[in-house]
Amino acid sequence: MLKVIKSELIRLNRLSFIIGGIGAMAAFGSIATIIGFAAAGRTGVGPGAYIPSEAALAASDGFTAGLALAANLIGIIALSLWAIAVASDYSTGLIRLLAQAEPRRWRLLVGKALALVLYTLAGTLVATLAAYGTALLCAPFFDVSTAAWTTGTLATLTEAFRNLSLSATVWGVIGLLIALLTRSSGVAIAVGVGYVVVFENMIVAVAQDASDWLLGSTLTALAVGGTPAIPFNSALQLGAAYFLGSVVIAMAVMHFREITY
């Protein structure tokens, strides 16, 4: 298993993944924090519903408030990276060589997933730190008090990193599943973006109560430690259900699919 994980990490350790993955997560963490400070106190729908109030920014965890705006964007990046990592095995024909070298396909899938989890953890850690650093720069510019930020800073950052990592990992596993089903990273990315931007908002528009269990709303609530509509424990349970369901289906597809290319 360690050899499989090491092999996957070597393949992931390329500039396009580092800049397009970890770099993009950090960029969205910073940009979302700036927007959060600039638009503080405004109300809206969709992503705007997570714009923090001025009081929230001045609270002890105010420096992480901007991550709520970036949660789904970071999740889509994770979905895209996982999908590309899986689909490229099929587009290049590498999957056939991998299956010959390691006939136990579940080990290939688990090893790849664990390597991608480590990569996702690195990305969300950098995004969390980028959001924190940006908040420190934005606070004096937007006249936000930082007096409460010195209380439990490390614990707050750790919790924010944990929640964002859990959310991004579920997004990633869903990207892995879609790419495994379609053998196309483009389809997986299109489905992920289309679902978050269009489909889920359409469902919420006609059935407001549905937002309590839909994927995007659930994973956003998980990333921010819970919302008034979806408490953290509920978001964690739903996120675990999405994760386990995706893993079970992916395992079945990987086991029964005939690899001839």
C-alpha positions in Angstrom: 0.0 0.0 0.0 2.8 2.4 0.8 4.4 1.8 -2.6 1.1 2.6 -4.3 0.7 5.8 -2.2 4.3 6.8 -3.0 3.8 6.2 -6.7 0.7 8.3 -6.8 2.4 11.2 -4.8 5.3 11.2 -7.3 2.8 11.5 -10.2 0.9 14.3 -8.4 4.2 16.2 -7.6 4.2 18.3 -10.8 4.0 22.0 -11.3 0.5 22.0 -12.9 -1.0 20.2 -9.9 0.9 22.4 -7.4 -0.1 25.7 -9.0 -3.5 24.7 -10.3 -4.4 22.8 -7.1 -2.7 24.1 -3.9 -2.0 27.5 -5.5 -5.6 27.9 -6.6 -7.0 26.9 -3.2 -4.7 29.5 -1.5 -5.8 32.2 -4.0 -9.5 31.5 -3.5 -8.9 31.6 0.3 -7.3 35.0 0.0 -9.8 36.5 -2.5 -12.8 35.3 -0.6 -11.4 36.8 2.6 -11.0 40.2 0.8 -14.5 40.0 -0.5 -15.8 39.1 3.0 -14.2 42.1 4.5 -15.3 44.4 1.7 -18.9 43.3 1.6 -19.3 42.8 5.4 -22.8 43.3 6.6 -24.5 42.9 3.3 -27.2 40.3 2.7 -27.8 38.2 -0.3 -28.8 34.8 -1.6 -26.6 31.8 -2.6 -23.0 32.5 -1.7 -23.9 36.0 -0.6 -25.8 34.4 2.3 -22.4 33.6 3.9 -21.0 37.1 3.7 -20.0 37.8 7.4 -21.3 40.7 9.4 -19.0 43.3 10.9 -19.5 41.8 14.3 -18.6 38.3 13.0 -15.4 39.7 11.6 -14.5 41.2 14.9 -15.2 37.9 16.8 -12.4 35.5 17.9 -12.8 33.5 14.8 -13.4 36.4 12.5 -10.2 35.8 10.5 -11.7 32.6 9.1 -15.1 34.1 8.1 -14.0 34.5 4.5 -13.5 30.8 4.1 -17.2 30.3 4.0 -17.3 32.2 0.7 -14.5 30.0 -0.7 -15.7 26.6 0.6 -17.5 25.5 -2.6 -14.8 26.9 -4.9 -12.1 25.0 -3.0 -14.3 22.0 -3.1 -14.6 22.2 -6.9 -10.9 22.5 -7.2 -10.5 19.3 -5.1 -13.2 17.6 -7.3 -11.3 18.6 -10.4 -7.9 17.4 -9.2 -9.2 14.1 -8.1 -11.1 13.7 -11.3 -8.0 14.5 -13.4 -5.8 12.1 -11.4 -8.3 9.3 -12.0 -9.3 10.0 -15.6 -5.7 10.4 -16.8 -5.0 6.8 -15.9 -7.6 5.8 -18.5 -6.8 8.4 -21.2 -3.1 7.5 -21.1 -3.7 3.7 -20.8 -1.7 3.6 -17.6 -4.5 1.9 -15.8 -3.8 -1.3 -17.7 -0.1 -1.3 -16.5 -1.2 -0.5 -13.0 -3.7 -3.3 -12.9 -1.1 -5.8 -14.2 1.4 -4.7 -11.6 -1.2 -4.7 -8.7 -4.0 -7.2 -9.5 -5.8 -6.2 -6.3 -7.6 -3.3 -7.7 -9.0 -2.1 -4.4 -5.4 -1.3 -3.3 -4.9 0.8 -6.4 -8.0 2.8 -5.6 -7.4 3.1 -1.9 -3.7 4.1 -2.5 -4.7 6.7 -5.0 -7.4 8.1 -2.7 -5.0 8.3 0.2 -2.4 10.1 -1.9 -5.1 12.6 -3.0 -6.3 13.1 0.6 -2.7 14.1 1.5 -2.6 16.4 -1.4 -6.0 17.9 -0.4 -4.9 18.4 3.2 -1.9 20.3 1.9 -4.1 22.5 -0.2 -6.6 23.3 2.5 -3.9 24.0 5.0 -2.3 26.6 2.7 -5.8 28.0 1.9 -6.5 28.4 5.7 -3.2 30.1 6.3 -3.7 32.3 3.3 -7.1 33.4 4.6 -5.6 34.1 8.0 -2.8 36.2 6.5 -5.1 38.1 4.3 -7.4 38.8 7.2 -4.6 40.3 9.1 -3.8 42.6 6.2 -7.5 43.5 5.6 -8.5 44.3 9.2 -6.8 47.6 9.6 -7.8 48.7 6.1 -11.5 48.1 6.7 -11.3 49.3 10.4 -12.1 45.9 11.9 -11.0 45.3 15.5 -8.7 42.4 15.9 -8.6 42.5 19.8 -10.5 39.2 20.0 -8.4 37.4 17.4 -5.6 36.7 19.9 -7.9 34.4 21.9 -7.5 30.7 20.9 -5.9 31.5 17.6 -4.3 28.2 17.0 -7.4 26.2 18.1 -9.6 28.3 15.7 -7.2 27.8 12.8 -7.0 24.1 13.5 -10.8 23.8 13.6 -11.1 25.8 10.4 -8.5 23.6 8.7 -10.3 20.4 9.9 -13.7 21.5 8.6 -12.4 22.7 5.3 -10.4 19.5 4.8 -13.4 17.3 5.5 -15.6 19.2 3.0 -12.9 19.3 0.3 -12.2 15.5 0.8 -15.9 14.7 0.2 -15.9 16.9 -2.9 -12.7 15.0 -4.1 -14.2 11.6 -3.6 -17.3 12.6 -5.6 -14.9 13.8 -8.4 -13.1 10.4 -8.2 -16.4 8.6 -8.6 -17.7 10.6 -11.5 -14.3 10.3 -13.3 -14.3 6.6 -12.7 -17.8 6.2 -14.1 -17.2 8.4 -17.2 -13.4 8.0 -17.6 -13.4 11.8 -18.3 -12.1 14.6 -16.1 -13.9 17.1 -18.3 -17.3 15.5 -17.6 -16.6 15.3 -13.9 -15.6 19.0 -13.7 -18.6 20.0 -15.8 -21.0 18.0 -13.6 -19.5 19.5 -10.4 -19.5 23.1 -11.6 -22.9 22.8 -13.2 -24.4 21.2 -10.1 -23.2 23.9 -7.7 -23.8 26.9 -9.9 -27.1 25.9 -11.6 -28.8 22.7 -10.6 -28.7 23.1 -6.8 -29.8 26.7 -6.9 -32.7 25.7 -9.2 -33.8 23.0 -6.7 -33.6 25.5 -3.7 -35.6 28.0 -5.7 -38.6 25.6 -5.9 -38.0 23.7 -2.7 -36.3 25.7 0.0 -36.3 22.9 2.5 -34.2 20.7 0.2 -31.2 22.9 1.0 -30.9 21.1 4.3 -29.6 17.9 2.6 -28.3 18.9 -0.8 -24.6 18.3 -1.5 -23.4 21.9 -1.9 -25.3 23.2 1.1 -24.2 20.3 3.3 -20.6 20.6 2.4 -20.6 24.3 2.8 -22.1 23.9 6.3 -19.4 21.3 7.0 -16.7 23.6 5.9 -17.8 26.5 8.1 -18.5 24.4 11.2 -22.3 24.5 10.8 -25.0 27.0 9.8 -28.3 28.0 11.3 -30.1 25.7 8.8 -27.6 22.8 9.1 -25.8 22.2 12.4 -22.2 20.8 12.2 -23.2 17.3 13.5 -25.9 17.0 10.8 -23.5 18.3 8.1 -20.8 15.8 9.3 -23.3 12.9 9.2 -24.6 13.8 5.7 -21.0 14.4 4.5 -20.0 11.0 5.8 -23.0 9.4 4.0 -22.0 11.1 0.7 -18.4 10.0 1.2 -19.2 6.3 2.1 -21.7 6.0 -0.7 -19.2 7.3 -3.3 -16.5 5.0 -2.0 -18.7 1.9 -2.1 -19.8 2.7 -5.7 -16.3 3.5 -6.8 -15.0 0.2 -5.3 -17.7 -1.8 -7.1 -16.9 -0.1 -10.5 -13.2 -0.6 -10.0 -13.7 -4.3 -9.2 -16.1 -5.3 -11.9 -15.0 -3.1 -14.8 -13.1 -4.9 -17.5 -9.8 -3.1 -18.2 -8.7 -3.7 -21.8 -7.1 -0.4 -22.8 
